[in-house]
Amino acid sequence: MNFVKNTLVSLTCISIATASCAKTQLTEGYVLPSDKPVTIIILRPDVKVGSLTTGGVEEPNADWTATSRTNLAKALEANQKAAGNSVKPLADQIDDNAKVVDDYQNLFHAVSNAVLVHKYLPGGKLPTKKDKFDWTLGPGASKLGDVGGGNYALLLYSHDSFGSSGRKAMQAAGLLGCAIGFCMIVSGGIHFYYASLVDLQSGNIVWFNYLKSSAGDIRTVEGSQQLVDSLLSTMPKRAEPASAPKK
């Protein structure tokens, strides 16, 4: 399953790079409710970090991945607290609860890949969803709320491959070639992220956003915060409470 997920995400990243489309998808008119508590469960970010060799082969880096995952989790919490939301980072679970979290993480990726293909890629739009954002994890997602103690879930996927010194030299040589009329465009790395906000009462994905370029080096605390703040900048906010009628 991970192979299929990672392959599809990588292919989607390449294809989306040429697409002209809005990044954010939002259930029309959706805002976080002002008439009831909003508690957002932050699931453990799904992070893949490695290096891109001179020949373009991705090599995973476990230390970078662990550090980036910790950085991103803290950045998500800080971002949402700054937005005035109550947050609950979801701790690692065991037994049945662990299975619930794992099942819905996998479902999140499957649905997110469908969103990427059918909402962003040219020619991929489904006739029944062309003019609306209508995607769901199903009402069973309320189980996540039972596990984590919240009524919304925030999920993030991150895929970074940083260019090795040889790759960077190859990229520089390609750019230099352009000056003499022989261009060789070489990617310096892969940076691709998406996040979703799920209403756990209905299971609906009410907001989805992606970035296909780095807004910050997630191996650092500062870079992770920059990335998260950029990715979540379009996330819906709480509705303004209705004003009392004038006497």
C-alpha positions in Angstrom: 0.0 0.0 0.0 2.8 2.4 0.9 4.5 1.8 -2.5 1.2 2.6 -4.3 0.7 5.7 -2.2 4.2 7.1 -2.6 4.3 6.3 -6.3 0.9 8.0 -7.0 1.9 11.0 -5.0 5.2 11.4 -6.8 3.5 11.1 -10.2 0.8 13.5 -9.2 3.4 16.0 -8.0 5.1 15.9 -11.4 1.8 16.3 -13.3 0.4 19.0 -11.0 3.5 21.1 -11.6 2.2 21.9 -15.1 -1.4 22.4 -14.1 -3.0 25.9 -13.7 -5.4 25.6 -10.8 -6.3 26.9 -7.4 -4.5 25.0 -4.6 -7.2 25.2 -2.0 -10.4 23.1 -2.0 -13.2 24.1 0.4 -16.7 23.0 1.0 -18.6 26.0 -0.2 -19.1 28.7 2.4 -17.7 26.5 5.2 -16.6 28.1 8.4 -15.9 26.5 11.8 -19.0 26.8 14.0 -19.2 29.6 16.6 -22.1 28.1 18.5 -20.3 25.0 19.8 -16.8 24.0 21.0 -14.2 23.3 18.3 -11.5 20.8 19.3 -9.1 19.8 16.5 -7.2 16.5 16.8 -3.8 16.7 15.2 -2.8 13.4 13.9 0.9 12.4 13.7 2.2 13.9 10.4 3.0 11.3 7.7 6.5 12.4 6.7 9.0 11.1 4.1 12.4 12.9 3.9 15.5 11.9 2.0 18.1 13.0 -0.5 18.1 13.1 -4.2 21.3 11.6 -5.7 23.1 12.9 -8.8 21.3 10.3 -10.9 17.9 11.3 -9.5 17.4 8.4 -7.1 15.7 9.1 -3.8 17.4 7.8 -0.7 15.4 7.9 2.5 17.0 9.4 5.6 15.6 8.1 8.9 17.1 10.9 11.0 15.8 13.7 8.8 12.4 12.0 8.8 12.1 11.7 12.5 13.3 15.2 13.2 11.0 16.7 10.5 8.0 14.7 11.9 8.6 16.2 15.3 9.1 19.7 13.9 5.9 19.5 11.9 3.8 18.2 14.7 4.9 21.1 17.0 4.4 23.6 14.1 0.8 22.3 13.5 0.0 22.7 17.2 1.5 26.2 17.4 -0.3 27.3 14.2 -3.7 26.2 15.5 -3.2 27.7 18.9 -2.3 31.0 17.3 -5.5 30.7 15.3 -7.5 30.4 18.6 -8.4 26.8 18.2 -8.4 24.2 20.9 -6.1 21.4 19.8 -5.3 17.9 21.0 -2.2 16.2 19.5 -3.0 12.6 19.2 -0.5 10.4 21.1 0.5 7.0 19.8 -2.2 4.5 20.4 -2.3 0.8 21.2 -4.6 -2.2 20.3 -8.0 -1.3 18.8 -7.4 2.5 19.0 -4.2 2.1 17.1 -6.0 0.2 14.4 -8.7 2.9 14.1 -6.0 5.6 13.7 -4.0 3.5 11.2 -7.2 2.7 9.1 -8.2 6.3 8.9 -4.7 7.5 8.1 -4.7 5.1 5.1 -8.2 6.1 4.1 -7.1 9.7 4.3 -4.3 9.1 1.8 -6.5 7.1 -0.6 -9.1 9.9 -0.6 -6.5 12.6 -0.9 -4.9 10.9 -3.9 -8.4 10.8 -5.5 -8.8 14.6 -4.8 -5.4 15.3 -6.3 -6.2 13.3 -9.4 -9.8 14.5 -9.9 -9.7 18.1 -8.7 -6.3 19.2 -9.9 -5.1 17.2 -13.0 -6.2 18.4 -16.4 -8.9 16.1 -17.8 -9.3 14.3 -14.4 -12.4 16.1 -13.2 -15.4 13.9 -12.4 -18.7 15.1 -13.9 -20.5 14.8 -10.6 -17.9 16.7 -8.6 -16.6 19.1 -11.2 -18.1 22.3 -9.7 -18.1 21.3 -6.0 -15.8 19.9 -3.3 -17.6 16.8 -2.0 -15.2 14.2 -0.5 -15.6 12.2 2.7 -14.0 9.6 5.0 -17.5 8.4 5.9 -19.4 8.8 9.2 -17.2 6.1 10.8 -14.6 8.8 11.1 -16.3 9.7 14.4 -14.3 6.9 15.9 -11.2 9.2 15.6 -13.1 11.7 17.7 -13.8 9.1 20.3 -10.1 8.1 20.4 -8.7 11.7 20.4 -11.4 13.6 22.1 -12.2 16.2 19.4 -14.7 17.0 16.7 -12.3 17.8 13.9 -9.1 16.1 12.7 -6.2 17.8 11.0 -4.0 15.6 8.8 -0.8 16.4 7.0 1.4 14.5 4.4 4.9 15.7 3.6 7.4 14.4 0.9 10.8 16.0 0.7 13.9 14.9 -1.1 16.8 17.4 -0.8 19.4 17.5 -3.6 22.8 16.0 -2.8 25.9 18.1 -3.5 26.3 16.2 -6.8 22.7 16.9 -7.7 23.1 20.6 -6.9 26.3 20.7 -9.1 24.4 19.0 -11.9 21.6 21.6 -11.5 24.0 24.5 -11.6 25.6 23.0 -14.7 22.3 22.8 -16.4 21.5 26.4 -15.7 24.9 27.5 -16.9 24.2 25.6 -20.1 21.2 27.9 -20.7 23.6 30.8 -21.0 25.2 29.2 -24.1 22.0 28.0 -25.6 22.0 24.4 -24.3 19.5 24.1 -21.4 19.3 21.0 -19.3 16.6 21.5 -16.6 17.5 19.5 -13.5 15.3 19.4 -10.5 17.1 20.3 -7.3 14.8 18.2 -5.1 11.2 17.2 -4.5 9.0 19.1 -2.1 5.3 18.2 -1.9 2.7 18.6 0.9 -1.0 18.4 1.5 -3.2 18.8 4.5 -6.9 18.2 5.2 -9.4 19.2 7.8 -12.1 16.6 8.5 -15.4 17.2 10.3 -15.5 14.1 12.4 -19.3 14.3 13.0 -20.0 13.8 9.3 -16.6 12.4 8.1 -16.5 15.1 5.4 -13.2 16.7 4.3 -14.2 20.3 4.6 -10.8 21.8 3.5 -7.9 20.5 1.5 -4.7 22.3 0.4 -1.4 21.4 -1.2 1.9 22.9 -1.9 4.3 21.6 -4.5 7.4 23.7 -3.5 9.2 24.2 -0.3 8.1 27.1 1.9 10.8 26.2 4.5 13.3 23.4 5.3 11.3 21.1 7.5 14.5 19.7 9.0 14.6 22.8 11.1 12.1 24.2 13.6 11.8 27.5 11.8 11.5 26.0 8.4 8.7 23.6 9.6 6.8 26.5 11.0 7.1 28.5 7.8 5.9 25.5 5.8 2.9 24.8 8.1 1.9 28.5 8.3 1.9 28.7 4.5 0.1 25.4 4.0 -2.6 26.2 6.6 -3.0 29.9 5.6 -6.4 29.2 3.8 -7.8 26.9 6.5 -11.4 28.0 7.5 -11.7 30.0 10.6 -14.5 30.2 13.2 -17.6 32.0 12.2 -18.2 35.4 13.8 -20.9 35.0 16.5 -24.2 36.5 15.6 -24.7 39.9 17.1 -27.5 40.5 19.5 -30.6 42.2 18.0 -30.8 45.9 18.6 -33.5 47.0 20.9 
